[in-house]
């Protein structure tokens, strides 16, 4: 049985930049998120869980999308993550 890591996503709520990011996504104004490579799956999953709407992520290389997909499976229900 896989470990449910979704409760850890709530920690993002403590980040001072989080409300601004959520507001930008909700306004659909366009935004840029600069985050360490290792944090990308966590930030994407936290946004998805907070907003409860689809999130589209575009990568430059097919290998990058496969790697990100596999990382997102640790944070999100596998039924909801599509490649």
N, C-alpha and C positions, 0 to 999 in steps of 0.2 A: 504494500500500500504506500503510495507516494506521500511525502510529508506536505501538509497544507501550510504554505508560507504566507498566505494572504493576510493574516493578522499583523505581520511585520510591516505591511504597506501603510498602516496607519501612522507609522513614525514620520512619514513624509509630511503629515499635517503640522509638525513642529518646525519645519523649515520655513524661515521668514520669507523666502521667495515663492513658496508654494501658492499662496492666495493669488498672487499676480499671474502666475502661470495658468492656474485654473481659470481665472477671469479672461485671460487672452484666448484660451481655447474656447471658452463658452461664447465669447464675442465673435469668434471666427475672424479675427483681424489679421491673422498671419502672425507667426512668432518664430523665434529661433531659440532653441534650448542648447546651451553649451554645458555639457556634462562629461565627466570621464567615461571612457568607453565601457568600463565595467559597470557603470551605474545606469546605462541606457535601458536595459530590460526592466530594472526596478522602477525607473521613472515612467516608462510607458505603461507598465502594469498598474502603477499607482494612479495614473491619469484615467486609465480604463475603469478601474474599480470606483474611483470618485465620480466620474461622469456617467457611468453606465450607458455608454454609447460606443459605437464602433470607432476604432482608431486605425488609421491607415499609416503605415510606415514604409517609406521608400528608401532603399539602400542603393549604393552605387554599383555594387558587385553582387552577382548571384550567391557567391560564397558567404558574403556578409549577411544576406537575408536568411540563409539556412542556419547560420550560427545564431543570429538573433532569434529566430523561430525556436530553436532548441533551448535557448536561455529563457524565453518567455514562458515556455512550458513549465518551468519551475515556479513561476509566479501566478499563472492564470490557469483556469480550467482548460484542459486540453481540448475539450469540445468547442471552445470559443476561439482558439488560436488557429488561424489559417495561414497557409503559405501560398 
